Amino acid sequence: MLSADGELFEIVRLSDVERDAMCLELTALRGEHPGILAEAVWHDPTSTFTVRWFVGTPVPFEVAEWFLASARELLPPSP
C-alpha cells in the first residue's frame, strides 16, 4: 500500500482466465475517486504488456511510478 495526497492506494495481482493474462490493478481505497484506477496486463498468448489508465481519474505521479515499477517487477509471470 502507498499513501499519497491524502489517499491510500493498493496493488492487487490476479490471473485473468478469460484474457489468458496476468494483471495488476491499482486501486484507490479512499479519497475523491475510490475504485480501480489502472490495470497492467501481461497477455500470455502474444507476450505483450499493456497499461490502461481509466479516463478522468487523477493519479498522483508518485503512485503512477510505483504502479509501473511494480508491474515491471511482478509481470510477466516467471516461467
Sequence and secondary structure as in RCSB ss.txt:
>XXXX:A:sequence
MLSADGELFEIVRLSDVERDAMCLELTALRGEHPGILAEAVWHDPTSTFTVRWFVGTPVPFEVAEWFLASARELL
PPSP
>XXXX:A:secstr
 EEETTEEEEEEEEEETTTTEEEEEEEEEESSS EEEEEEEEETTTTEEEEEE TT    HHHHHHHHHHHHHH 
S   
